């Protein structure tokens, strides 16, 4: 006897076999649809895949317990990314296994001939991405004539990615009497318009408890110095030691950079970005699932829809651009009742922006400093003491060797060797710079300002460079002719040299070279951070100078204190009396008559035409009036 009322019996058996004891709010809501269309808003991690699998089962089976021989597809599920489409395929396979259903996938990056053969053999349910499904429909390899249900999963994301035309093509190719189920995290105007055009009397469902879905996620905003962003990520990974951790970046270049650095720091890490092939992406996710890798560095689009059962930690290396992205990122963890941590790496200059982002997402985060090196080492000691290996009794075959170790080295040396071995297998934590603690304001924006002060998103006043102090000059092999500008040189130097903008002094731009002043206390660290090849971004060569640069050799002449004023003008004297401008007397040149060629006979006069010959007849050939 099944514990799930209102569900097709075969699917109820699959849920029990999978270990389900209860349904999520969105799964309960779709059971009341019957045969109606639906527009469902539910966030990531709310069980949407199982929900639409349960919703379309009565339509597909039509009272039967099992499917018959597979022929033309009965259902079509469309997902925005390859990973999400494959994830939906795996979920529907175990959910519909007792019914004997055949589930086929059609996603970009896979062999289209293999997919065509699978469709020719027959499939009850087809899952795919918009572009690849349109290709199959155009090539007549996907028969849409027997479709009873079409599901659009993550509909808002598909529209954001520019798939509207493909979706409309797919929906137009499907039978008009089909059921259309749309699942979306948000319902903007574009989704509402799409639903009005392709659904009939759709039921609007907003999953109960949708606002409480992130209660299992602990949000932490970690305030760091700009130069310590990557070091803070290393300490966070070391502190939590999560089974699976996901680090989000905004660009592919940032993904590649962090992947290379974390590999060098002895982290088992994989990358997930749009430039990888489907085979590489599949291998990366499989490495995370089977434990060969613990850290995945990904962009937002690449990580859309992936499901890692052991994901305990999400780190935002680059801040999300909007509240929806923050929720989607964080929703990768804290799923199915498991706890998770979402850590935002917040540089000094982005503290207020982060607070506004959290407010817009209606989230409450704990503001703190990232774990220090001492915090990480203390956490390591706690793990060693709590290691379950100490709870196991000594085996008879081990007792002889243990006694030999203790008699030869003593208990203290044996324990010290054990501790050193445990610590050597992990990456050493980073020593972070101290940052002033940040206390979020009550409204999220306001702070105490003097009267008349204008609001600015920058929290720190620009530092002065005239009293920079002891420094070391460096030469960069890029100048004005290569369109070098301080606005992109400074972030590059901070990122590659592990420094902040406070450690950068004057920047002297030359046609083919740029001289940069670095604080003397940070010069050695800057050199060590950029590496032995002494290059930035692979092409810009960095050279340390002895003393100050010779700016005159690049065509720049430093001003001389005894240089004469420009154009013979006297230097400015603030105490000098103000000059009075008097009207000069007219000169003979002012009294001379205008030259003949300066006469203006065409000037407009009262009662006369603008041109003196305006009434003359036009020439027959040139159509011009005679001069």
Beta strands, then each sheet from edge to edge (+ up, - down):
strand 1: 38-41
strand 2: 75-79
strand 3: 103-106
strand 4: 125-129
strand 5: 149-152
strand 6: 179-184
strand 7: 203-206
strand 8: 217-224
strand 9: 244-249
strand 10: 269-272
strand 11: 295-299
strand 12: 311-316
strand 13: 340-347
strand 14: 366-368
strand 15: 471-476
strand 16: 504-509
strand 17: 514-519
strand 18: 535-536
strand 19: 540-544
sheet 1: 3+ 4+ 2+ 5+ 6+ 1+ 7+
sheet 2: 10+ 11+ 9+ 12+ 13+ 8+ 14+
sheet 3: 16+ 17- 15+ 19- 18+
end
